[in-house]
Amino acid sequence: MLVQSDRLAAIRDSFPKEGLFAEKDWLLSPDAFPIDQKFLTELEQLGHRLFVFQRACNQLYQLSVKGKQPEWVARYLDAGKPKELIEFSRRKEIRDDLPRVIRPDLILTDNGYIIAEIDSVPGGIGLTGWLSQTYSAFDKEIIGGTEGMLDGFATVLPNGGDIVISEESATYRPEMEWIAARLEGRAPSRPGMAQRPSLQNENHWRVVAAENYEPREGRDVYRFFELFDLPNIPKIDNLLRANSEGRVTITPPIKPFLEEKMWFALFWLKPLHEFWRRELGEKYFLKLQEVIPYSWMLDPTPLPQHAVIPRLEIHDWREATRLSQKERDLLLKVSGFSPLGWGSRGISLGSDLAHAEWEKRIDNALATFDSSPTIMQRFHKGRLLDHRYWDPESNELKTMKGRVRLCPYYFVENDRVKLHGALATIVPADKKFLHGMRDAILVPSRSESRLNHFRD
């Protein structure tokens, strides 16, 4: 087995010259992140639970539109969306379409883990593929192995197609170009699969700018742009028309209601419990209650005089502005259809804010609820773990005491869900929001039967 210096050299030598994230870097580590067998089994099972959950979300919205579930469900989910986009998302041609990549953001806590959110257009696919491939050269226990992420993504567009990226998402273009380059020549991805005529004499996989993209029959699309970004994509109507006519498939589907963070709040609403219990099954319903953090929608609608907001025991959201700092271990998140709805741009933690700023943000959330809904969510602090990294300033191996965001990547094929890799982001202990940053460690995950993962 390679010694640590050789591992680090192998990682550096394997780094694509074009990079993986535009203008971003991270701390290198010789060690993959260890996951014991019990947790790995839980992760493998979680993928199917989340698939069933997303299928139930899709069903609930459509039943609400038809009046067979409360009408306010669709009203909440459609808030702030353009009428044309709402109408397109309801088309019968895409009624059953669901995302084919599921990536939850898991925060590892002292009591297990919680799901911070489910990313609708997840980054990190190419990065995790490269990390898994690179670390597999000296570690045979990497989850997904050398080709796992590539095999998984190949099932998303089985005949190949176009990865369409907007300028808003351009940071991730290099990693998707890495994916496309390695998949080129492998399509069709499964033996015996017919090759579409329009792909016979050209690249099976391409990365294309969304702003000037023109759909072509036979070339399916992996959408790497947020739906709030559609006004910046001049020819989007051509792509939507091709999708509705069945000439191309788009995944993730053009369904803004599926990309709302408020699904976690809807999951906890008492009037919907019987729906969730029926659609998920009792076992999945209870399992998801253990890992979905309690969430609320900051709906300014007045309550009856005898009612209170559950678990906060307040009658009006403005009473939340008077919560003490200790009581404000609560996150505010802009929900979905907003430039602030991805990354950590639209998130704030109440206990980190001065009272006046907390009050200001509550008031703003209430004032903008109809156009840009905000949710409130219980904050769960990540547990502290040790992980080694190479310090580029001192040129030596050090140990970081940090908190972990784990991103397992699940790929869906014919209603079967498989874990193909897991990216661990380890950030310094003083960071509250766990995401990729210059002083974070990014590594793939490995199956680990022993607790000690510092090996030579």
Number of C-alpha atoms within 10 A of each C-alpha: 10 14 11 17 14 13 21 19 11 17 18 12 11 14 13 12 7 11 16 23 19 13 7 12 16 15 18 20 22 26 23 27 24 23 21 13 14 11 14 18 11 10 19 16 14 21 23 20 20 20 23 17 20 19 18 17 20 18 16 21 25 18 16 16 17 12 12 11 17 16 14 13 18 19 14 20 24 21 17 18 18 10 10 8 16 18 10 17 19 16 12 10 13 18 14 11 17 21 20 23 25 26 25 23 22 23 25 20 16 11 9 13 22 23 20 21 18 20 19 23 20 18 18 19 24 23 24 29 28 25 26 31 22 22 26 20 16 17 18 13 16 27 25 27 23 21 15 21 28 24 18 25 26 24 20 22 25 17 22 30 26 23 26 23 23 23 16 14 16 15 17 23 25 19 24 25 20 20 24 24 16 12 20 15 13 16 22 21 19 13 7 7 11 11 16 14 11 13 18 9 7 9 16 24 27 21 21 18 19 23 17 13 18 15 20 16 15 18 24 25 27 23 20 27 23 22 19 16 15 16 10 13 16 13 16 18 12 13 19 18 14 19 21 17 11 14 15 20 24 25 21 22 21 23 23 20 23 22 21 25 26 26 25 23 18 21 23 18 16 10 11 15 14 13 15 22 14 11 18 22 14 12 10 19 19 13 13 18 14 14 15 20 21 18 24 24 25 23 19 16 10 10 13 8 8 6 12 14 12 12 9 13 11 13 17 18 21 15 13 17 19 14 17 12 15 10 12 20 17 19 19 24 24 26 24 26 25 19 15 15 21 19 13 13 11 16 19 19 19 26 18 16 14 11 16 10 13 23 19 12 16 20 16 12 24 19 15 15 21 17 14 19 27 28 23 25 22 17 20 20 17 24 17 18 16 16 22 20 20 20 16 10 6 8 8 10 16 14 13 20 16 21 28 26 26 25 25 24 28 28 25 21 15 7 12 11 23 22 24 23 28 29 26 25 23 28 28 18 17 9 12 16 17 25 20 19 15 12 14 24 25 28 25 30 28 28 19 20 12 10 9 8 16 13 10 11
